[in-house]
Amino acid sequence: ADGHYVKDGKQTSEVDCLKSVVRPLVNLFGFLPVDDFGPLKLQTVREQMVAAGWCRNNVNRSVSRIRSIFKWGVSREMVNPLTLTRLQSLQPLLQGRTTAHDNEPKQPATTEQIQAVLPLVSELVADLIQVQRLTGARAGELLAMTPGRLDRSKAVWLFNVAGHKTAHHGHKRTIAIGPKAQQVLNCRLQGLANDDSVFPIRRDSYTLAVRRACVIHNKLHPEQAIEPWTPHQLRHAKAAEVRERHGLEAVQSVLGHSTFAMSEHYAPAVLQRAVLAAAEAG
C-alpha cells in the first residue's frame, strides 16, 4: 500500500484507511492462521466496527478493504483462493437492516454560508473557496494547480489536472475555468513560474481554516449562526447549480465523475458542455 497508493509523490489517504481496518482485524484474530479466517470471523470484525460507532457506508468500505488485503495475499500465493471466495460471500450491511447508523448526506454550501466565512479567512483561502465554488473542482485538484497546466489561449481557460482521482484508470481530467474564476486566478498568477503552486496550502489546513471560520462567525454573530461546512460541499453546490441549468450529463463533466464504461470517443463532447457551463456561470 505504501508504494501503490501514491499521487504526486505523496501517499494518499487510502494508506491510513487500510491501517484503520487492520487494527480490529489484528486485535481479534492476529494470531489466527490466515486460511482459518472465514466469513463468520469477518462478520465479527464488522460487528466491532459497528459497536465502535462507524457509519454503515464506512463499515462496508472497510470490509471491502479487508478483502482487498486477502486478494493481495492470493496474488502473492500467501492465501488460498478459496479463503477469498468465502470472504466474498458476506453480504454488505443494508440500510434499515442494521444497527449501524447512516450519516446525513452532505448538503450544498449555501451563499450565506460562504459569504459568512470569506471575511474570516486568509486571502489565499478566500480565493481558493471562490475558485472551487465557481469550478466545482476537488480541493486536491486545485491544490495541484500550476501556471504551466493552465491553457489560457481561449475565452474559457482549461486546467489539465495531473494525478487526479481516476488517473490510474487512464482517465483524463480537464477543468473549464470561466471569467469569474479567471478574475480571481489572475491575481494569484502574477509572478509565478510554470511549476509554482497557485494555492500553496495543505488540504487539511484548507478544511480546518473553513471550519474555524464557521466557529468564529457563529461566536461573533450568534443571531446569524450558520451550519459549519467543509470545502467538499462547494462541489455539491456547483453540482446543484449545473444540474438545474444544464442537466445531469453536464454535472458529470464539470465535476469529473466518470464510469469505466464511458468511452474516450465522447470526451470532446463532454468537455464542450463543461466549457459552456463555465462560460455562463464563471
N, C-alpha and C positions, 0 to 999 in steps of 0.2 A: 504493500500500500504506500509506503514511504516513497518508493520510486515511481509508482504508477499514477497516483493522484497528484499530479504536479501541473501547474498552469503558470506561465510566465516565470518559470524558475522557482516558484513558491508552492509549497504544499497547499492543497485545498482543504476545506473543512471536512471533507469525507474521511480523512485520516482520523480526526477527533471523533467523528461519528462511529467509526469502527471500534475505536478504543472504548467508547461508552458501552457498546453492546457486548464487548468481550468480558467486561467486568462481571456482570451477573452470570455469564456463561461459565467463566472460570471459578467464580465463587461457589457455584453449585456443583459443578461437575469437572473441575480442573484435573482431578486425578483419575478420571474415567477413561478407559481405552476408547479411542476415537470412534471405532466402529460399533461400540456399545451405546452410542448416543443416538436415540431414535426420536420419533415424533412426540411420544409422551414426555420425554425429558425436555424436548424443545418447548412443549406446552408449559412445563414447569417454569422454565426460564421466562417465558412470556407472561405467566401469571405474576412473577416477581416484578416485571416491568410495570404491569397494571397496578400492583399494590404500591409501587413507588410513585404513582401519580402520572405516569407517562400517558399522553393522549393516544387515542386509538390509532390514528394515522402513523404516529411516531413508532408505536409498538409494531405495526405491520411492516413498516420500513426496516425496523431493527431486526425483525425475524428474517426478512429478505437478506439483510447484510450477513447474518449468521450463516444462512445457506450459501451466500457467495464465498464465505471463508471455506466451507466444506467443498464447494465446487473447485476452488483453487487447489485444495488438497487432493481432489480427484485428478486434476490436471498434472499434478506432480507425483502421482501414483503413491500418495501417502494415505489416501482414504479409499475405501471400497466404493465403487459407483453405486452399489445398492444402498449404501448408507445415505447418500444424497437423495436417491429416489424416495426412500422412506421419509426423509425430512420434507420433501416437496409435497407429501400427502396432507400435511397440516394446513387446513383452510384458514384464510385470514379472518380477523375479527370483523364482524359486520355491524354496521350502525344499528343501534336499537337492540342488539342481541349480545351485548357485553356490558360489563360494569365499567369498562374503560370509557372515559369521557371524550367528547369531541370538542375541540376548540372552536370558538365562534369564528366564522370566516372574516378575514380582514376586509374592512370597508375602504373605499377610496378616500384619500385625504381630501378634505374639502378646502375651498378657497379660504374660508375663515381660519381653518387650522394652519394653513400655510402662511397666511399673512400675519398671524399672531407670532409665528416663530421667526420670520425673516429679520426683524429688528434686533433679535436677541442672540444671533449667531454671527460668526465672523464673516467678512466679505467673501472669503473662499467658500464657506459652507452655503451662504446665501446664493451665490452664483451656481453652485452645484445643485441646489434644490430647484432653482428655476430651470436649469437646462434639463434636469431629469424629468420635471413635470411637463416640459414642452415636448420632449422627445419620447418619453416612455422607456428610455434605456434602463438597463440594470445599473445599479450603482457601480458594480465591478467593471462594467464596460466603460463607463465614463472615467473611472479612476485609471484606466489603462490608456486613455486618450493622449495622443501626442500630435503636435502640428503636422508631422510627416505623414500621418494616417488620415488627414483631412483633405478631401478633394474640394477645393473652393473655386473651381473653374466655372460653376454654373450658379443660377439663382438659388437653388437648393443645394446646400453642401451635402457631401456624402462622407460618412465616417466608416472606414473599413476596419472592423474590430478584429484583433488578433487574440487567439486563446479564449474565445467566448465559450459559453456553456456547452454547446454541442459541436465544437470544432473537431473533437476527436472522432466524430462520426463523419467527417468530411463536409459538414455543412458550413456555408459561408454566412456571415452576418454583416450587413451594411445598414447603418442608421442614417436616415434622412434628417437633415437639420434645416429648419425653416428660418425665416428672417428674424423672428423674436429671439430664438435661441442663438442665432448668429450674433446679434447685438450684444448679448451677454458674453459670448466667447471672444469677440473681438478685443475686449478689454484685457482678457487673460492671455491672449496670444502674443501680445506685443512683447518683443524682446526674447521670445523663446526660441531655442534651437529645435530642429526637427524631432529630436529624440527626447526633449524635455517633457515632463508630465504637466498637463494642463491643470490638473487638480491634484496637487501633491498632498494627499491625506489618506490615511488608512480607512478601510471600510467600517471597521468597528468604531473608530473615532468619529466618523461621519454620523453613524447611527446614534452614538452617545451624545453628540452635540445637539441633535434634533430632540432627543428625549429630555435632555437637561433644559433646553429652551422651553419645552412644553411645561415642565415643572415650574420654571421661573415665571412664565406668563401667568400660570394659574395662581401663584402666590401674589403676584402684583395686581392681577385683575380677577379676583375670585368671582365677581359678578359676571364675567365673560369667560369663565373656565372652558377649556377645550379638552376633548379626549386626546390623551397622548397618542402620537402616531410615529411610524417609522418610515424611512425613505422608500421602502418597498411599496408602501401604499400610494406613492406617487405614480407608480406603474398602473395600479388599479384605477386611479383617477384618469389617466390617459386612455386606458382601455375603454372605460365607460364613455368618454367623450368621442373616441374614434368610432366605436360601435354605433353610437347614436347617429353620427353624421355619415359614415362610410360603410357600415356593415361589418359582419364578423370576419370576412376574409381580410379586410384592411387591418383589423386588430392583430391577426396572426402575423401580418407583415411588419407592422410598426413595432410590435413587442418582441419579435424574433421567435415566436412559437413555431415549432416545426414538428413534423412527424417523419418517420423513416420512409413512409410511402410517398412523401412529396418528391416529385421529380425535379431535377435541375432544369428541365425543359420549361417549367413555369416560373423560374426565378426572375427573369426580366419583367414579366407582367406583375408579379407580386411586388417587386421593388418600385415599379411605377406607381402603384397605389399608395405606397408609403411616401413617395415624393409628393404626390398630390395632396395627401393629408398634411404633410409638413408645410407645404407652401401656403395652405389655407390657415392652419392653426398655429404655426410658429415653430 
